[in-house]
């Protein structure tokens, strides 16, 4: 069985523009992924301007 990890991340998301200003909200999520998929997921989150807050090993 593959090792899995749980990551908690925060990614900024733009919401509807009100007048001339844009409102930005942070979206927090927790995701379980296989250990092999950690690097692509890390790159995707950072490409969107987000940060990884917590990483937990879920065992084998």
C-alpha distance matrix in Angstrom:
0.0 3.8 6.6 9.1 12.8 15.8 19.0 22.5 25.0 28.6 30.0 33.8 34.8 38.4 40.0 43.1 46.1 48.9 52.1 51.7 49.0 45.2 43.1 39.8 37.2 34.0 30.9 28.2 24.7 21.2 18.2 14.4 12.9 10.1 11.2 12.5 14.6 16.4 19.3 20.4 20.2 22.2 24.7 25.1 25.9 28.4 30.0 30.8 32.4 29.9 28.4 25.1 26.0 22.9 19.4 17.1 13.8 11.8 9.7 6.2
3.8 0.0 3.8 6.3 10.0 13.2 16.0 19.7 21.9 25.5 26.9 30.6 31.8 35.4 37.2 40.4 43.2 46.1 49.3 48.7 45.9 42.2 40.2 36.7 34.3 31.1 28.1 25.5 22.1 18.8 15.6 12.0 9.9 6.6 7.5 8.7 11.0 12.6 15.5 16.7 16.6 18.5 21.0 21.5 22.4 24.7 26.3 27.4 28.9 26.5 24.9 21.7 22.9 20.1 16.5 14.7 11.6 10.3 8.8 6.0
6.6 3.8 0.0 3.8 6.9 10.4 13.3 17.0 19.4 23.2 24.9 28.7 30.2 33.9 35.8 39.2 41.9 44.7 47.8 47.2 44.2 40.5 38.4 34.8 32.4 28.9 26.1 23.3 20.1 16.7 13.9 10.3 8.7 5.9 5.6 8.4 10.4 10.9 14.1 15.9 15.3 16.6 19.6 20.4 20.7 22.8 24.9 25.9 27.0 24.3 22.4 19.0 19.8 16.8 13.1 11.2 7.9 7.2 5.9 4.4
9.1 6.3 3.8 0.0 3.8 6.9 9.9 13.5 16.1 19.8 21.5 25.3 26.8 30.5 32.3 35.7 38.4 41.2 44.4 43.9 40.8 37.2 34.9 31.4 28.8 25.4 22.5 19.6 16.4 12.9 10.2 6.6 5.6 4.3 5.3 8.6 9.2 9.3 13.0 14.4 13.0 14.5 17.7 18.0 17.9 20.4 22.5 23.1 24.2 21.3 19.5 16.1 16.9 14.0 10.6 8.8 6.5 5.5 6.4 6.7
12.8 10.0 6.9 3.8 0.0 3.8 6.5 10.1 12.8 16.6 18.7 22.5 24.3 28.1 30.0 33.5 36.1 38.7 41.9 41.3 38.1 34.5 32.2 28.6 25.9 22.4 19.8 16.7 13.8 10.3 8.3 5.6 5.6 6.2 6.1 9.7 9.5 8.1 11.8 13.5 11.5 12.3 15.8 16.2 15.5 17.8 20.4 20.7 21.4 18.3 16.2 12.7 13.2 10.2 6.8 5.5 4.5 5.1 7.6 9.4
15.8 13.2 10.4 6.9 3.8 0.0 3.8 6.8 10.0 13.7 16.1 19.8 21.6 25.3 27.0 30.6 33.2 35.7 38.9 38.5 35.3 31.7 29.1 25.6 22.8 19.2 16.5 13.2 10.3 6.8 5.6 4.4 6.4 8.7 9.4 12.5 11.3 9.6 13.1 14.3 11.4 12.1 15.8 15.6 14.1 16.7 19.4 19.1 19.6 16.3 14.3 10.7 10.8 8.0 5.7 5.1 6.4 6.6 10.1 12.4
19.0 16.0 13.3 9.9 6.5 3.8 0.0 3.8 6.4 10.2 12.6 16.4 18.4 22.2 24.2 27.8 30.2 32.7 35.9 35.3 32.0 28.4 25.9 22.3 19.6 16.0 13.6 10.5 8.2 5.5 5.5 6.5 7.9 10.6 10.7 13.3 11.3 8.9 11.7 12.8 9.5 9.5 13.1 12.9 10.9 13.3 16.2 15.8 16.0 12.5 10.5 7.0 7.5 5.6 4.5 6.5 8.9 10.2 13.5 15.8
22.5 19.7 17.0 13.5 10.1 6.8 3.8 0.0 3.8 7.2 10.2 13.7 15.9 19.7 21.5 25.2 27.5 29.7 33.0 32.5 29.1 25.6 22.9 19.3 16.4 12.7 10.5 7.1 5.6 4.3 6.6 9.1 11.1 14.2 14.5 16.8 14.5 12.0 14.3 15.0 11.4 10.9 14.2 13.5 10.6 13.0 16.0 14.8 14.5 10.8 8.9 6.0 5.4 5.0 6.6 8.8 12.0 13.1 16.6 19.2
25.0 21.9 19.4 16.1 12.8 10.0 6.4 3.8 0.0 3.8 6.6 10.2 12.7 16.4 18.6 22.3 24.4 26.8 29.9 29.1 25.8 22.3 19.8 16.1 13.6 9.9 8.2 5.7 5.6 6.5 8.4 11.5 12.8 15.9 16.0 17.7 15.0 12.4 13.8 13.9 10.4 9.5 12.1 11.1 7.7 9.8 12.7 11.3 10.8 7.1 5.7 4.2 5.2 7.0 9.0 12.0 15.0 16.4 19.9 22.2
28.6 25.5 23.2 19.8 16.6 13.7 10.2 7.2 3.8 0.0 3.8 6.8 9.6 13.2 15.4 19.2 21.0 23.3 26.3 25.5 22.1 18.7 16.1 12.4 10.0 6.3 5.5 4.4 6.6 9.1 11.4 14.8 16.2 19.3 19.6 21.0 18.0 15.5 16.4 16.1 12.6 11.6 13.3 11.9 8.2 9.8 12.2 9.9 8.9 5.4 5.5 6.5 7.1 10.0 12.6 15.6 18.8 20.1 23.6 25.9
30.0 26.9 24.9 21.5 18.7 16.1 12.6 10.2 6.6 3.8 0.0 3.8 6.4 10.1 12.7 16.4 18.2 20.8 23.7 22.8 19.5 16.0 13.9 10.2 8.5 5.6 5.3 6.6 8.5 11.4 12.9 16.4 17.2 20.4 20.8 21.6 18.2 16.2 16.5 15.4 12.3 11.6 12.3 10.2 6.9 8.4 9.8 6.7 6.4 4.1 6.7 8.8 10.5 13.4 15.4 18.6 21.4 22.7 26.0 28.0
33.8 30.6 28.7 25.3 22.5 19.8 16.4 13.7 10.2 6.8 3.8 0.0 3.8 6.8 9.7 13.3 14.7 17.3 20.0 19.0 15.7 12.2 10.2 6.5 5.7 4.3 6.1 8.8 11.4 14.7 16.5 20.1 20.9 24.1 24.6 25.1 21.7 19.9 19.8 18.4 15.7 14.9 14.9 12.7 9.9 10.5 11.0 7.5 6.7 6.3 9.3 12.1 13.5 16.7 19.0 22.2 25.2 26.4 29.8 31.8
34.8 31.8 30.2 26.8 24.3 21.6 18.4 15.9 12.7 9.6 6.4 3.8 0.0 3.8 6.4 10.0 11.9 14.8 17.7 17.1 14.1 10.4 8.6 5.7 5.4 5.9 6.7 10.3 12.4 16.0 17.5 21.1 22.0 25.3 26.3 26.6 23.0 21.7 21.7 19.8 17.1 17.1 16.8 13.9 11.8 13.0 12.6 8.8 9.4 9.5 12.8 15.2 16.7 19.5 21.7 24.6 27.4 28.2 31.6 33.4
38.4 35.4 33.9 30.5 28.1 25.3 22.2 19.7 16.4 13.2 10.1 6.8 3.8 0.0 3.8 6.8 8.3 11.3 14.0 13.4 10.7 6.9 6.0 4.5 6.3 8.6 10.0 13.7 16.0 19.7 21.1 24.8 25.6 28.9 29.9 30.0 26.3 25.2 25.0 22.9 20.4 20.4 19.7 16.8 15.1 15.9 14.9 11.2 11.7 12.7 16.0 18.8 20.2 23.2 25.4 28.4 31.1 32.0 35.4 37.1
40.0 37.2 35.8 32.3 30.0 27.0 24.2 21.5 18.6 15.4 12.7 9.7 6.4 3.8 0.0 3.8 6.4 8.9 12.2 12.6 10.3 6.8 5.5 6.0 7.0 10.1 11.1 14.9 17.1 20.9 22.5 26.2 27.4 30.8 32.2 32.5 28.8 27.8 27.9 25.7 23.1 23.4 23.0 19.9 18.1 19.3 18.4 14.7 15.3 15.8 19.0 21.4 22.4 25.3 27.6 30.2 33.1 33.5 37.1 38.8
43.1 40.4 39.2 35.7 33.5 30.6 27.8 25.2 22.3 19.2 16.4 13.3 10.0 6.8 3.8 0.0 3.8 6.4 9.5 10.6 9.2 6.7 6.9 8.9 10.5 13.8 14.8 18.6 20.7 24.4 25.9 29.5 30.6 34.1 35.5 35.7 31.9 31.1 31.2 28.8 26.3 26.8 26.1 22.9 21.5 22.6 21.4 17.8 18.5 19.4 22.7 25.1 26.2 29.0 31.3 33.9 36.7 37.1 40.6 42.2
46.1 43.2 41.9 38.4 36.1 33.2 30.2 27.5 24.4 21.0 18.2 14.7 11.9 8.3 6.4 3.8 0.0 3.8 6.1 6.8 5.8 4.5 6.4 9.4 12.0 15.5 17.2 21.0 23.4 27.2 28.8 32.5 33.4 36.8 38.0 38.0 34.3 33.3 33.0 30.7 28.5 28.6 27.6 24.7 23.2 23.8 22.4 19.0 19.3 20.7 24.0 26.8 27.9 31.0 33.4 36.3 39.2 39.8 43.3 45.0
48.9 46.1 44.7 41.2 38.7 35.7 32.7 29.7 26.8 23.3 20.8 17.3 14.8 11.3 8.9 6.4 3.8 0.0 3.8 6.1 5.7 6.3 7.6 11.3 13.6 17.3 19.3 22.9 25.6 29.4 31.3 35.1 36.3 39.7 41.0 41.2 37.5 36.4 36.2 34.1 31.7 31.7 30.9 28.1 26.3 26.8 25.7 22.3 22.2 23.4 26.4 29.2 29.9 33.1 35.8 38.5 41.6 42.1 45.7 47.6
52.1 49.3 47.8 44.4 41.9 38.9 35.9 33.0 29.9 26.3 23.7 20.0 17.7 14.0 12.2 9.5 6.1 3.8 0.0 3.8 5.7 8.0 10.4 14.0 16.8 20.5 22.7 26.3 29.0 32.8 34.7 38.4 39.5 42.8 43.9 44.0 40.3 39.2 38.7 36.5 34.4 34.2 33.1 30.4 28.9 29.1 27.7 24.5 24.3 25.9 29.0 32.1 32.9 36.2 38.8 41.7 44.8 45.5 49.1 50.9
51.7 48.7 47.2 43.9 41.3 38.5 35.3 32.5 29.1 25.5 22.8 19.0 17.1 13.4 12.6 10.6 6.8 6.1 3.8 0.0 3.8 6.9 10.1 13.3 16.6 20.1 22.6 26.2 29.0 32.7 34.5 38.2 39.0 42.1 43.0 42.9 39.2 38.0 37.2 35.1 33.2 32.7 31.4 29.0 27.5 27.2 25.7 22.8 22.4 24.4 27.6 30.9 31.9 35.4 38.0 41.1 44.1 45.1 48.6 50.4
49.0 45.9 44.2 40.8 38.1 35.3 32.0 29.1 25.8 22.1 19.5 15.7 14.1 10.7 10.3 9.2 5.8 5.7 5.7 3.8 0.0 3.8 6.6 9.8 13.2 16.6 19.3 22.8 25.8 29.5 31.5 35.2 36.1 39.3 40.1 40.2 36.6 35.2 34.5 32.6 30.5 29.9 28.8 26.5 24.7 24.4 23.3 20.2 19.5 21.2 24.2 27.5 28.4 31.8 34.6 37.7 40.8 41.9 45.4 47.4
45.2 42.2 40.5 37.2 34.5 31.7 28.4 25.6 22.3 18.7 16.0 12.2 10.4 6.9 6.8 6.7 4.5 6.3 8.0 6.9 3.8 0.0 3.8 6.5 9.9 13.3 15.8 19.4 22.2 25.9 27.7 31.5 32.4 35.6 36.4 36.6 32.9 31.6 31.1 29.1 26.9 26.4 25.5 23.0 21.2 21.2 20.1 16.8 16.4 17.9 21.1 24.2 25.2 28.6 31.2 34.3 37.3 38.3 41.8 43.7
43.1 40.2 38.4 34.9 32.2 29.1 25.9 22.9 19.8 16.1 13.9 10.2 8.6 6.0 5.5 6.9 6.4 7.6 10.4 10.1 6.6 3.8 0.0 3.8 6.6 10.2 12.9 16.4 19.4 23.2 25.3 29.1 30.3 33.7 34.6 35.1 31.5 29.9 29.8 28.1 25.5 25.0 24.6 22.1 19.8 20.1 19.7 16.2 15.5 16.2 19.1 22.0 22.5 25.8 28.6 31.6 34.7 35.7 39.2 41.3
39.8 36.7 34.8 31.4 28.6 25.6 22.3 19.3 16.1 12.4 10.2 6.5 5.7 4.5 6.0 8.9 9.4 11.3 14.0 13.3 9.8 6.5 3.8 0.0 3.8 6.8 9.7 13.1 16.2 19.9 22.0 25.7 26.9 30.3 30.9 31.5 28.0 26.3 26.2 24.7 22.0 21.3 21.1 18.7 16.2 16.6 16.4 12.9 12.0 12.5 15.3 18.2 18.9 22.2 24.9 28.0 31.1 32.2 35.7 37.8
37.2 34.3 32.4 28.8 25.9 22.8 19.6 16.4 13.6 10.0 8.5 5.7 5.4 6.3 7.0 10.5 12.0 13.6 16.8 16.6 13.2 9.9 6.6 3.8 0.0 3.8 6.5 9.8 13.0 16.7 19.2 23.0 24.5 28.0 28.9 29.8 26.4 24.6 25.0 23.7 20.6 20.1 20.5 18.1 15.2 16.2 16.7 13.1 12.3 11.6 13.9 16.2 16.5 19.6 22.4 25.2 28.4 29.2 32.8 35.1
34.0 31.1 28.9 25.4 22.4 19.2 16.0 12.7 9.9 6.3 5.6 4.3 5.9 8.6 10.1 13.8 15.5 17.3 20.5 20.1 16.6 13.3 10.2 6.8 3.8 0.0 3.8 6.5 9.9 13.5 16.0 19.8 21.4 24.8 25.5 26.6 23.3 21.3 21.9 20.9 17.7 17.0 17.9 15.7 12.5 13.6 14.8 11.5 10.5 8.8 10.6 12.6 12.8 15.8 18.6 21.4 24.7 25.7 29.3 31.6
30.9 28.1 26.1 22.5 19.8 16.5 13.6 10.5 8.2 5.5 5.3 6.1 6.7 10.0 11.1 14.8 17.2 19.3 22.7 22.6 19.3 15.8 12.9 9.7 6.5 3.8 0.0 3.8 6.6 10.3 12.7 16.5 18.3 21.9 23.0 24.2 20.9 19.2 20.3 19.2 15.7 15.7 16.9 14.4 11.4 13.6 14.8 11.5 11.5 9.2 10.8 11.8 12.1 14.5 16.9 19.4 22.4 22.9 26.6 28.7
28.2 25.5 23.3 19.6 16.7 13.2 10.5 7.1 5.7 4.4 6.6 8.8 10.3 13.7 14.9 18.6 21.0 22.9 26.3 26.2 22.8 19.4 16.4 13.1 9.8 6.5 3.8 0.0 3.8 7.1 10.2 13.8 16.0 19.6 20.6 22.3 19.2 17.3 18.9 18.3 14.6 14.5 16.6 14.6 11.3 13.7 15.7 13.0 12.8 9.6 9.8 9.7 9.3 11.1 13.6 15.8 19.0 19.5 23.2 25.6
24.7 22.1 20.1 16.4 13.8 10.3 8.2 5.6 5.6 6.6 8.5 11.4 12.4 16.0 17.1 20.7 23.4 25.6 29.0 29.0 25.8 22.2 19.4 16.2 13.0 9.9 6.6 3.8 0.0 3.8 6.5 10.3 12.7 16.3 17.7 19.5 16.5 15.0 17.1 16.5 12.7 13.4 15.8 13.7 11.0 14.1 16.1 13.8 14.3 11.1 11.0 9.8 9.9 10.5 12.0 13.8 16.5 16.6 20.3 22.4
21.2 18.8 16.7 12.9 10.3 6.8 5.5 4.3 6.5 9.1 11.4 14.7 16.0 19.7 20.9 24.4 27.2 29.4 32.8 32.7 29.5 25.9 23.2 19.9 16.7 13.5 10.3 7.1 3.8 0.0 3.8 7.0 9.9 13.4 14.9 17.1 14.6 13.1 15.9 15.8 12.1 12.9 16.0 14.5 12.2 15.3 17.6 16.0 16.6 13.1 12.2 9.8 9.7 8.9 9.5 10.5 13.0 12.8 16.5 18.7
18.2 15.6 13.9 10.2 8.3 5.6 5.5 6.6 8.4 11.4 12.9 16.5 17.5 21.1 22.5 25.9 28.8 31.3 34.7 34.5 31.5 27.7 25.3 22.0 19.2 16.0 12.7 10.2 6.5 3.8 0.0 3.8 6.4 10.1 12.0 14.0 11.4 10.6 13.7 13.4 9.9 11.7 14.7 13.2 11.8 15.2 17.2 16.1 17.4 14.2 13.5 11.0 11.8 10.6 9.8 10.5 11.9 11.5 14.8 16.4
14.4 12.0 10.3 6.6 5.6 4.4 6.5 9.1 11.5 14.8 16.4 20.1 21.1 24.8 26.2 29.5 32.5 35.1 38.4 38.2 35.2 31.5 29.1 25.7 23.0 19.8 16.5 13.8 10.3 7.0 3.8 0.0 3.8 7.0 9.4 11.7 10.0 9.7 13.4 13.5 10.7 12.7 15.9 14.9 14.2 17.4 19.4 18.9 20.2 17.2 16.1 13.1 13.9 11.8 9.8 9.3 9.6 8.5 11.5 12.7
12.9 9.9 8.7 5.6 5.6 6.4 7.9 11.1 12.8 16.2 17.2 20.9 22.0 25.6 27.4 30.6 33.4 36.3 39.5 39.0 36.1 32.4 30.3 26.9 24.5 21.4 18.3 16.0 12.7 9.9 6.4 3.8 0.0 3.8 6.4 8.2 6.4 7.0 10.6 10.6 8.6 11.1 13.9 13.3 13.5 16.5 18.2 18.4 20.0 17.4 16.4 13.6 15.2 13.2 10.7 10.6 10.1 9.7 11.8 12.1
10.1 6.6 5.9 4.3 6.2 8.7 10.6 14.2 15.9 19.3 20.4 24.1 25.3 28.9 30.8 34.1 36.8 39.7 42.8 42.1 39.3 35.6 33.7 30.3 28.0 24.8 21.9 19.6 16.3 13.4 10.1 7.0 3.8 0.0 3.8 5.4 5.4 6.9 10.3 11.0 10.2 12.4 15.0 15.2 15.8 18.4 20.0 20.8 22.4 20.0 18.8 15.9 17.6 15.3 12.1 11.6 9.9 9.6 10.5 9.9
11.2 7.5 5.6 5.3 6.1 9.4 10.7 14.5 16.0 19.6 20.8 24.6 26.3 29.9 32.2 35.5 38.0 41.0 43.9 43.0 40.1 36.4 34.6 30.9 28.9 25.5 23.0 20.6 17.7 14.9 12.0 9.4 6.4 3.8 0.0 3.8 5.5 5.5 8.5 10.4 10.2 11.4 14.1 15.2 15.8 17.6 19.6 20.9 22.1 19.8 18.1 15.1 16.8 14.5 11.0 10.7 8.8 9.8 10.2 9.9
12.5 8.7 8.4 8.6 9.7 12.5 13.3 16.8 17.7 21.0 21.6 25.1 26.6 30.0 32.5 35.7 38.0 41.2 44.0 42.9 40.2 36.6 35.1 31.5 29.8 26.6 24.2 22.3 19.5 17.1 14.0 11.7 8.2 5.4 3.8 0.0 3.8 5.7 7.3 8.6 9.7 11.3 13.0 14.3 15.7 17.4 18.7 20.5 22.0 20.3 19.1 16.6 19.0 17.2 14.0 14.3 12.6 13.6 13.7 12.7
14.6 11.0 10.4 9.2 9.5 11.3 11.3 14.5 15.0 18.0 18.2 21.7 23.0 26.3 28.8 31.9 34.3 37.5 40.3 39.2 36.6 32.9 31.5 28.0 26.4 23.3 20.9 19.2 16.5 14.6 11.4 10.0 6.4 5.4 5.5 3.8 0.0 3.8 5.7 5.7 6.2 8.6 10.3 10.8 12.4 14.5 15.6 17.1 18.9 17.2 16.5 14.3 17.0 15.8 13.1 14.1 13.3 14.1 15.2 14.8
16.4 12.6 10.9 9.3 8.1 9.6 8.9 12.0 12.4 15.5 16.2 19.9 21.7 25.2 27.8 31.1 33.3 36.4 39.2 38.0 35.2 31.6 29.9 26.3 24.6 21.3 19.2 17.3 15.0 13.1 10.6 9.7 7.0 6.9 5.5 5.7 3.8 0.0 3.8 5.7 5.2 6.0 8.6 9.9 10.6 12.2 14.1 15.6 16.8 14.8 13.5 11.1 13.7 12.6 9.9 11.6 11.4 13.1 14.6 15.1
19.3 15.5 14.1 13.0 11.8 13.1 11.7 14.3 13.8 16.4 16.5 19.8 21.7 25.0 27.9 31.2 33.0 36.2 38.7 37.2 34.5 31.1 29.8 26.2 25.0 21.9 20.3 18.9 17.1 15.9 13.7 13.4 10.6 10.3 8.5 7.3 5.7 3.8 0.0 3.8 5.4 5.0 6.2 8.6 10.0 10.7 12.1 14.4 15.5 14.3 13.3 11.8 15.0 14.6 12.4 14.7 14.7 16.7 18.0 18.4
20.4 16.7 15.9 14.4 13.5 14.3 12.8 15.0 13.9 16.1 15.4 18.4 19.8 22.9 25.7 28.8 30.7 34.1 36.5 35.1 32.6 29.1 28.1 24.7 23.7 20.9 19.2 18.3 16.5 15.8 13.4 13.5 10.6 11.0 10.4 8.6 5.7 5.7 3.8 0.0 3.8 5.4 5.1 6.2 8.7 10.0 10.4 12.5 14.5 13.7 13.8 12.9 16.3 16.4 14.6 16.9 17.1 18.6 20.1 20.2
20.2 16.6 15.3 13.0 11.5 11.4 9.5 11.4 10.4 12.6 12.3 15.7 17.1 20.4 23.1 26.3 28.5 31.7 34.4 33.2 30.5 26.9 25.5 22.0 20.6 17.7 15.7 14.6 12.7 12.1 9.9 10.7 8.6 10.2 10.2 9.7 6.2 5.2 5.4 3.8 0.0 3.8 5.4 5.0 6.2 8.6 9.8 10.9 12.7 11.2 11.1 9.9 13.3 13.4 12.1 14.5 15.3 16.6 18.8 19.4
22.2 18.5 16.6 14.5 12.3 12.1 9.5 10.9 9.5 11.6 11.6 14.9 17.1 20.4 23.4 26.8 28.6 31.7 34.2 32.7 29.9 26.4 25.0 21.3 20.1 17.0 15.7 14.5 13.4 12.9 11.7 12.7 11.1 12.4 11.4 11.3 8.6 6.0 5.0 5.4 3.8 0.0 3.8 5.5 5.3 6.3 8.6 10.2 10.9 9.4 8.6 7.6 11.2 11.8 10.9 14.0 15.2 17.3 19.5 20.6
24.7 21.0 19.6 17.7 15.8 15.8 13.1 14.2 12.1 13.3 12.3 14.9 16.8 19.7 23.0 26.1 27.6 30.9 33.1 31.4 28.8 25.5 24.6 21.1 20.5 17.9 16.9 16.6 15.8 16.0 14.7 15.9 13.9 15.0 14.1 13.0 10.3 8.6 6.2 5.1 5.4 3.8 0.0 3.8 5.5 5.2 5.9 8.7 9.9 9.7 10.1 10.4 14.2 15.3 14.6 17.8 18.9 20.9 22.9 23.7
25.1 21.5 20.4 18.0 16.2 15.6 12.9 13.5 11.1 11.9 10.2 12.7 13.9 16.8 19.9 22.9 24.7 28.1 30.4 29.0 26.5 23.0 22.1 18.7 18.1 15.7 14.4 14.6 13.7 14.5 13.2 14.9 13.3 15.2 15.2 14.3 10.8 9.9 8.6 6.2 5.0 5.5 3.8 0.0 3.8 5.6 5.1 6.4 8.9 8.8 10.2 10.8 14.5 15.8 15.5 18.5 19.8 21.3 23.7 24.4
25.9 22.4 20.7 17.9 15.5 14.1 10.9 10.6 7.7 8.2 6.9 9.9 11.8 15.1 18.1 21.5 23.2 26.3 28.9 27.5 24.7 21.2 19.8 16.2 15.2 12.5 11.4 11.3 11.0 12.2 11.8 14.2 13.5 15.8 15.8 15.7 12.4 10.6 10.0 8.7 6.2 5.3 5.5 3.8 0.0 3.8 5.5 5.3 6.6 5.3 6.6 7.6 11.1 13.0 13.4 16.7 18.7 20.3 23.1 24.4
28.4 24.7 22.8 20.4 17.8 16.7 13.3 13.0 9.8 9.8 8.4 10.5 13.0 15.9 19.3 22.6 23.8 26.8 29.1 27.2 24.4 21.2 20.1 16.6 16.2 13.6 13.6 13.7 14.1 15.3 15.2 17.4 16.5 18.4 17.6 17.4 14.5 12.2 10.7 10.0 8.6 6.3 5.2 5.6 3.8 0.0 3.8 5.3 5.0 5.0 6.2 8.3 11.8 14.1 14.8 18.4 20.5 22.6 25.2 26.6
30.0 26.3 24.9 22.5 20.4 19.4 16.2 16.0 12.7 12.2 9.8 11.0 12.6 14.9 18.4 21.4 22.4 25.7 27.7 25.7 23.3 20.1 19.7 16.4 16.7 14.8 14.8 15.7 16.1 17.6 17.2 19.4 18.2 20.0 19.6 18.7 15.6 14.1 12.1 10.4 9.8 8.6 5.9 5.1 5.5 3.8 0.0 3.8 5.4 7.3 9.7 11.9 15.4 17.7 18.2 21.7 23.5 25.4 27.8 28.9
30.8 27.4 25.9 23.1 20.7 19.1 15.8 14.8 11.3 9.9 6.7 7.5 8.8 11.2 14.7 17.8 19.0 22.3 24.5 22.8 20.2 16.8 16.2 12.9 13.1 11.5 11.5 13.0 13.8 16.0 16.1 18.9 18.4 20.8 20.9 20.5 17.1 15.6 14.4 12.5 10.9 10.2 8.7 6.4 5.3 5.3 3.8 0.0 3.8 5.6 9.0 11.6 14.7 17.3 18.4 21.8 23.9 25.5 28.4 29.7
32.4 28.9 27.0 24.2 21.4 19.6 16.0 14.5 10.8 8.9 6.4 6.7 9.4 11.7 15.3 18.5 19.3 22.2 24.3 22.4 19.5 16.4 15.5 12.0 12.3 10.5 11.5 12.8 14.3 16.6 17.4 20.2 20.0 22.4 22.1 22.0 18.9 16.8 15.5 14.5 12.7 10.9 9.9 8.9 6.6 5.0 5.4 3.8 0.0 3.8 7.0 10.4 13.1 16.2 17.8 21.5 24.0 26.0 28.9 30.6
29.9 26.5 24.3 21.3 18.3 16.3 12.5 10.8 7.1 5.4 4.1 6.3 9.5 12.7 15.8 19.4 20.7 23.4 25.9 24.4 21.2 17.9 16.2 12.5 11.6 8.8 9.2 9.6 11.1 13.1 14.2 17.2 17.4 20.0 19.8 20.3 17.2 14.8 14.3 13.7 11.2 9.4 9.7 8.8 5.3 5.0 7.3 5.6 3.8 0.0 3.8 7.0 9.5 12.6 14.5 18.0 20.8 22.6 25.7 27.6
28.4 24.9 22.4 19.5 16.2 14.3 10.5 8.9 5.7 5.5 6.7 9.3 12.8 16.0 19.0 22.7 24.0 26.4 29.0 27.6 24.2 21.1 19.1 15.3 13.9 10.6 10.8 9.8 11.0 12.2 13.5 16.1 16.4 18.8 18.1 19.1 16.5 13.5 13.3 13.8 11.1 8.6 10.1 10.2 6.6 6.2 9.7 9.0 7.0 3.8 0.0 3.8 6.2 9.4 11.4 15.1 18.0 20.3 23.3 25.5
25.1 21.7 19.0 16.1 12.7 10.7 7.0 6.0 4.2 6.5 8.8 12.1 15.2 18.8 21.4 25.1 26.8 29.2 32.1 30.9 27.5 24.2 22.0 18.2 16.2 12.6 11.8 9.7 9.8 9.8 11.0 13.1 13.6 15.9 15.1 16.6 14.3 11.1 11.8 12.9 9.9 7.6 10.4 10.8 7.6 8.3 11.9 11.6 10.4 7.0 3.8 0.0 3.8 6.0 7.6 11.4 14.3 16.6 19.6 21.9
26.0 22.9 19.8 16.9 13.2 10.8 7.5 5.4 5.2 7.1 10.5 13.5 16.7 20.2 22.4 26.2 27.9 29.9 32.9 31.9 28.4 25.2 22.5 18.9 16.5 12.8 12.1 9.3 9.9 9.7 11.8 13.9 15.2 17.6 16.8 19.0 17.0 13.7 15.0 16.3 13.3 11.2 14.2 14.5 11.1 11.8 15.4 14.7 13.1 9.5 6.2 3.8 0.0 3.8 7.1 10.4 13.9 16.1 19.3 22.1
22.9 20.1 16.8 14.0 10.2 8.0 5.6 5.0 7.0 10.0 13.4 16.7 19.5 23.2 25.3 29.0 31.0 33.1 36.2 35.4 31.8 28.6 25.8 22.2 19.6 15.8 14.5 11.1 10.5 8.9 10.6 11.8 13.2 15.3 14.5 17.2 15.8 12.6 14.6 16.4 13.4 11.8 15.3 15.8 13.0 14.1 17.7 17.3 16.2 12.6 9.4 6.0 3.8 0.0 3.8 6.7 10.3 12.5 15.7 18.7
19.4 16.5 13.1 10.6 6.8 5.7 4.5 6.6 9.0 12.6 15.4 19.0 21.7 25.4 27.6 31.3 33.4 35.8 38.8 38.0 34.6 31.2 28.6 24.9 22.4 18.6 16.9 13.6 12.0 9.5 9.8 9.8 10.7 12.1 11.0 14.0 13.1 9.9 12.4 14.6 12.1 10.9 14.6 15.5 13.4 14.8 18.2 18.4 17.8 14.5 11.4 7.6 7.1 3.8 0.0 3.8 6.9 9.5 12.4 15.2
17.1 14.7 11.2 8.8 5.5 5.1 6.5 8.8 12.0 15.6 18.6 22.2 24.6 28.4 30.2 33.9 36.3 38.5 41.7 41.1 37.7 34.3 31.6 28.0 25.2 21.4 19.4 15.8 13.8 10.5 10.5 9.3 10.6 11.6 10.7 14.3 14.1 11.6 14.7 16.9 14.5 14.0 17.8 18.5 16.7 18.4 21.7 21.8 21.5 18.0 15.1 11.4 10.4 6.7 3.8 0.0 3.8 6.2 9.1 12.3
13.8 11.6 7.9 6.5 4.5 6.4 8.9 12.0 15.0 18.8 21.4 25.2 27.4 31.1 33.1 36.7 39.2 41.6 44.8 44.1 40.8 37.3 34.7 31.1 28.4 24.7 22.4 19.0 16.5 13.0 11.9 9.6 10.1 9.9 8.8 12.6 13.3 11.4 14.7 17.1 15.3 15.2 18.9 19.8 18.7 20.5 23.5 23.9 24.0 20.8 18.0 14.3 13.9 10.3 6.9 3.8 0.0 3.8 5.6 8.7
11.8 10.3 7.2 5.5 5.1 6.6 10.2 13.1 16.4 20.1 22.7 26.4 28.2 32.0 33.5 37.1 39.8 42.1 45.5 45.1 41.9 38.3 35.7 32.2 29.2 25.7 22.9 19.5 16.6 12.8 11.5 8.5 9.7 9.6 9.8 13.6 14.1 13.1 16.7 18.6 16.6 17.3 20.9 21.3 20.3 22.6 25.4 25.5 26.0 22.6 20.3 16.6 16.1 12.5 9.5 6.2 3.8 0.0 3.8 6.9
9.7 8.8 5.9 6.4 7.6 10.1 13.5 16.6 19.9 23.6 26.0 29.8 31.6 35.4 37.1 40.6 43.3 45.7 49.1 48.6 45.4 41.8 39.2 35.7 32.8 29.3 26.6 23.2 20.3 16.5 14.8 11.5 11.8 10.5 10.2 13.7 15.2 14.6 18.0 20.1 18.8 19.5 22.9 23.7 23.1 25.2 27.8 28.4 28.9 25.7 23.3 19.6 19.3 15.7 12.4 9.1 5.6 3.8 0.0 3.8
6.2 6.0 4.4 6.7 9.4 12.4 15.8 19.2 22.2 25.9 28.0 31.8 33.4 37.1 38.8 42.2 45.0 47.6 50.9 50.4 47.4 43.7 41.3 37.8 35.1 31.6 28.7 25.6 22.4 18.7 16.4 12.7 12.1 9.9 9.9 12.7 14.8 15.1 18.4 20.2 19.4 20.6 23.7 24.4 24.4 26.6 28.9 29.7 30.6 27.6 25.5 21.9 22.1 18.7 15.2 12.3 8.7 6.9 3.8 0.0
